[in-house]
C-alpha cells in the first residue's frame, strides 16, 4: 500500500512538473527562445528531483540545493501557470503577454521572499509571571543551519540576540538541517558560542534533528557551542524559574509533560516543545509559559492556511486559560531560502512580576 501511494505521489508530482515545464516552454517559444527538448526536460526534472538526488551521494549534494530552490519554483510556478492559462482562455491576451507578466511576478516574489528570509526582525511581547524581578527572554527556533541557512545568517541572530541583553536564550528546535556536518565544517559553533545571556543558552531537538539520525553528534556540537541541550528534562535556572526541554513528538518514546513537572510549582515553569501539537496537556499540568516553533507560519503563502487548520496556535501569542503560549515562525527556513507571508524572526519576551 505504501509503495502504491508513493508511486501515485511521484506520478502526480511528475505530471504537475510537466505542466509547469510545458507552460514555460510555450512562453519561451513565444519570445523566440528555443531550447532543445532533451536539454530542457532533463534540466527541469533534475531540478524537480534534486532534493532527492542530492542525498544519494556527497558528490551530488549541489543538486539538493537546486532542489530547495525548485520547491519555490514549483509552488509559485504552478499557481502562476494556472492563473495565466485561465486568463489566456477567457481573454484575448496572448501566451506571450500573460507569460511575461507571470515571469515578472515570479521574479518579484523571488526577490521579496529572499529578502524576508535573510532580513530577520525582532518581535516583542510582555508577559506577567510570578517572578521577583523582571527578566528578558530571547526565543528563536527553526534555524535549519546548513547550506542555505548559513554561518552569516547565524551571525545575524547572535548580533540581534546580544543586543537585547537577555537573561536567557531559548532555542526551540530544528537548530541544524538534519545532519550537523555543515555546522561543523563551516565553524558555526564558534558563532553560536558568542551568544550572551545572564543564565545561559538552552536548546531542544526538533523533528529535523531526528530525520538526520545523528542526535548524539548534534547534541555534542551544540554543547561545545555553550548551548545546554535539554532532552526530556527539567532544571532550575538561576533559582528563578524551572525550565523544561521536552523531546519532539518525532521521538515516540518521549516523556509526557506531566512526568516532567517540577516537584513544587513555587516558581514559574517554562517549557520548550518544538511542535505545538498539544497545548492542552501543558496547560493542565500547570505550565506558565510554553514556547514552540516548527510551523514556519507556512513559510510560503498560502501554506499558512494549512498550518492554521492543523495547529490550535500556528503563530504568535495566545493565553490559554492562564498559560502563555508562543509559537515562532522561525529564524531560518526549510527548503527554499524564501519567505512569502512570513518573516525570519526572533522573539523578545519581557517578563514582569504579577
C-alpha positions in Angstrom: 0.0 0.0 0.0 2.8 2.4 0.9 4.5 1.6 -2.4 1.3 2.3 -4.3 0.8 5.6 -2.5 4.4 6.6 -3.1 4.1 5.8 -6.8 0.9 7.8 -7.1 2.5 10.8 -5.5 5.5 10.6 -7.8 3.2 10.3 -10.8 1.1 13.3 -9.8 4.2 15.3 -8.9 5.8 14.5 -12.3 2.7 15.4 -14.1 2.5 18.8 -12.4 6.1 19.4 -13.1 5.4 18.6 -16.8 2.5 21.1 -16.7 4.9 23.8 -15.4 7.5 22.9 -18.0 5.0 22.8 -20.8 3.9 26.4 -20.0 7.4 27.6 -19.6 8.4 26.1 -22.9 5.4 27.6 -24.6 6.3 31.1 -23.3 9.9 30.8 -24.2 8.9 29.8 -27.8 6.6 32.9 -27.9 9.5 35.1 -27.3 11.7 33.2 -29.8 13.8 31.3 -27.3 14.2 27.7 -28.4 15.9 25.1 -26.1 16.4 21.6 -27.4 13.8 19.3 -25.7 16.3 16.8 -24.4 18.2 19.6 -22.6 15.1 21.5 -21.4 13.3 18.5 -19.9 16.4 16.9 -18.5 17.3 20.1 -16.6 13.7 20.5 -15.5 13.4 17.1 -14.0 16.8 17.1 -12.4 15.8 20.3 -10.6 12.4 18.7 -9.7 14.0 15.7 -8.1 17.2 17.4 -7.0 16.2 17.3 -3.3 16.2 13.5 -3.5 19.2 13.1 -5.9 21.3 15.3 -3.7 21.0 12.9 -0.9 22.3 9.9 -2.8 26.0 10.8 -2.6 28.1 13.7 -1.3 29.2 14.4 -4.9 25.6 15.2 -5.8 24.9 17.5 -2.9 24.7 20.7 -5.1 21.6 19.1 -6.6 19.9 19.2 -3.2 20.4 23.0 -3.1 18.9 23.2 -6.6 16.0 21.1 -5.3 15.5 23.5 -2.5 15.0 26.4 -4.9 12.8 24.2 -7.1 10.3 24.0 -4.2 9.7 27.7 -4.6 9.6 27.4 -8.4 7.1 24.5 -8.2 4.7 26.2 -5.8 4.5 29.6 -7.4 5.1 28.3 -10.9 2.1 26.1 -10.5 -0.1 28.9 -9.2 1.0 31.4 -11.8 0.6 28.9 -14.7 -3.0 28.1 -13.7 -3.8 31.8 -13.4 -2.1 32.6 -16.8 -3.9 29.7 -18.5 -7.3 30.9 -17.2 -6.6 34.5 -18.3 -5.5 33.3 -21.8 -8.6 31.2 -22.1 -11.1 33.8 -21.2 -9.5 36.9 -22.7 -7.9 37.9 -26.0 -4.5 38.2 -24.3 -1.7 36.1 -25.8 0.6 33.5 -24.2 3.5 35.9 -24.7 1.7 38.6 -22.7 0.3 36.5 -19.8 3.6 34.5 -19.6 5.7 37.7 -19.5 3.6 39.2 -16.7 3.7 35.9 -14.9 7.5 35.8 -15.1 7.8 39.3 -13.8 5.5 38.5 -10.8 7.6 35.3 -10.2 10.8 37.3 -10.1 9.3 39.9 -7.8 8.2 37.1 -5.4 11.6 35.5 -5.6 13.3 38.8 -4.6 10.7 39.6 -1.9 10.8 36.1 -0.5 14.6 36.1 -0.3 14.6 39.5 1.4 12.1 38.2 4.0 14.2 35.1 4.7 17.6 36.8 5.1 16.4 40.0 6.9 15.2 38.9 10.3 13.1 41.1 12.5 12.7 41.3 16.3 9.2 40.7 17.7 8.5 41.7 21.3 5.8 40.9 23.8 5.4 41.5 27.6 4.1 38.8 29.9 3.3 38.7 33.6 4.6 35.8 35.7 5.3 35.1 39.3 8.9 36.4 39.3 10.7 38.5 41.9 12.3 40.8 39.3 11.8 41.5 35.6 13.6 39.3 33.1 14.2 39.3 29.4 14.0 36.1 27.3 15.1 35.7 23.7 13.3 32.9 21.9 14.1 31.6 18.4 13.6 28.3 16.5 13.9 26.6 13.2 17.4 27.8 12.2 17.9 24.7 9.9 21.6 25.6 9.8 23.3 24.1 6.8 24.0 25.1 3.2 21.5 28.0 2.7 20.7 29.0 6.3 24.3 29.6 6.8 27.0 30.9 9.1 26.3 34.5 8.1 22.6 34.1 8.9 23.5 32.6 12.3 25.7 35.7 12.9 22.7 37.9 12.3 20.9 36.0 15.1 23.8 36.3 17.5 24.1 40.0 16.9 20.4 40.7 17.3 20.1 38.5 20.4 23.1 40.0 22.2 21.7 43.5 21.5 18.7 42.5 23.7 20.9 41.8 26.8 18.8 38.7 27.6 18.8 36.9 30.8 18.1 33.6 28.9 18.2 32.5 25.3 15.8 29.7 24.4 16.4 27.8 21.1 13.2 25.8 20.4 14.4 23.1 18.0 15.4 22.4 14.4 18.7 24.1 15.0 20.5 22.2 12.3 19.2 21.0 8.9 19.0 17.2 9.5 22.8 16.5 9.9 25.4 18.6 11.7 28.2 18.1 9.1 28.0 21.7 7.6 27.5 23.1 11.1 30.9 21.6 11.9 32.6 22.1 8.6 31.7 25.8 8.4 32.6 26.5 12.1 29.1 27.6 13.0 29.7 26.5 16.6 32.2 29.3 17.0 29.5 31.8 16.1 26.8 30.2 18.3 29.2 30.3 21.3 29.2 34.1 21.0 25.7 34.2 22.4 25.5 36.0 25.7 22.8 35.5 28.4 22.9 36.0 32.2 21.6 32.5 32.9 22.7 30.8 29.8 21.6 29.4 26.4 19.3 26.4 26.3 18.1 24.3 23.4 15.9 21.4 22.4 15.7 19.0 19.5 13.2 19.3 16.7 11.9 16.8 14.1 14.7 17.6 11.6 17.4 16.6 14.1 15.7 13.2 14.2 15.4 13.0 10.4 19.2 13.4 10.2 19.6 10.4 12.6 22.7 12.0 14.2 21.3 13.1 17.5 24.5 12.4 19.5 26.6 14.4 17.1 24.1 17.3 17.1 23.9 17.4 20.9 27.7 17.2 21.2 28.4 20.1 18.8 25.8 22.3 20.4 27.0 21.6 23.9 30.5 22.6 22.7 29.0 25.9 21.5 27.7 26.5 25.0 24.1 25.6 24.3 22.7 23.5 27.1 20.6 20.8 25.4 17.5 19.7 27.4 16.3 16.2 26.4 13.1 15.4 28.3 14.5 17.1 31.5 13.6 19.9 33.8 16.1 22.1 35.6 16.0 25.1 37.9 17.6 28.1 36.3 19.3 30.7 38.5 17.0 29.9 41.4 14.4 31.9 39.5 12.3 29.5 37.2 12.0 26.0 36.1 12.8 25.2 32.5 11.8 22.0 30.7 13.1 20.8 27.4 10.6 18.3 26.0 11.6 15.9 23.3 9.9 16.4 19.9 6.9 14.3 19.1 9.0 12.6 16.4 10.6 10.7 19.4 7.8 8.2 20.2 9.5 7.4 23.5 9.4 10.9 24.8 8.1 11.6 28.2 4.7 13.1 28.9 4.8 16.7 30.1 3.1 15.8 33.4 6.1 13.4 34.1 8.5 16.4 33.6 6.8 18.7 36.1 8.8 20.1 39.0 8.1 18.6 42.4 6.9 22.0 43.5 5.5 24.8 41.4 6.8 27.5 43.6 8.5 29.3 40.7 7.4 29.9 37.1 7.5 26.8 34.9 8.7 27.4 31.3 8.5 24.6 28.7 10.2 24.3 25.3 8.4 21.9 22.9 9.3 22.2 19.2 6.0 21.2 17.8 2.9 22.9 19.2 0.7 19.9 18.6 -0.8 19.8 22.1 -1.4 22.9 24.3 -4.0 21.2 26.5 -1.5 18.8 28.3 0.9 21.6 29.4 -2.0 23.8 30.4 -3.5 21.1 32.6 0.0 20.3 34.0 0.4 23.9 35.3 2.9 25.3 32.7 3.2 29.1 32.9 4.9 29.7 29.5 5.0 27.3 26.6 7.3 28.1 23.6 7.4 26.3 20.2 8.4 26.7 16.6 8.0 24.2 13.7 5.2 25.7 11.8 7.2 28.5 9.9 3.8 30.1 9.6 3.6 28.1 6.4 6.8 29.9 5.2 5.3 30.4 1.7 1.8 31.8 1.2 -0.8 30.3 1.0 0.6 27.4 3.1 -0.3 29.4 6.3 -3.9 28.4 5.7 -2.9 24.8 6.2 -0.9 25.4 9.4 -3.8 27.4 10.7 -6.1 24.4 10.3 -3.5 21.9 11.7 -2.5 23.7 14.8 -4.5 25.3 17.6 -1.9 28.1 17.6 0.3 28.1 14.5 1.9 31.5 15.1 2.2 34.3 17.7 0.8 34.5 21.2 -2.2 33.0 22.9 -3.3 33.0 26.5 -4.8 29.5 27.0 -6.7 29.5 30.3 -3.8 31.2 32.1 -1.0 29.5 30.3 1.1 31.8 28.0 1.8 30.1 24.6 4.1 31.5 22.0 4.9 30.0 18.6 7.6 31.5 16.4 7.8 31.3 12.6 11.5 30.6 13.0 14.7 32.4 12.4 15.8 30.3 9.4 13.9 28.4 6.8 13.4 24.9 5.4 13.9 24.2 1.7 13.9 27.3 -0.4 15.6 30.3 1.2 12.5 32.4 0.8 9.6 33.5 2.9 6.3 35.0 1.5 3.7 35.8 4.0 6.1 35.2 6.9 9.4 36.6 8.1 12.5 35.3 9.7 12.4 36.5 13.3 13.4 36.2 16.9 11.1 37.0 19.9 12.0 39.0 22.9 9.8 38.3 25.9 9.8 40.8 28.6 8.7 39.1 31.8 7.2 41.2 34.6 6.0 40.3 38.0 2.3 39.8 38.6 
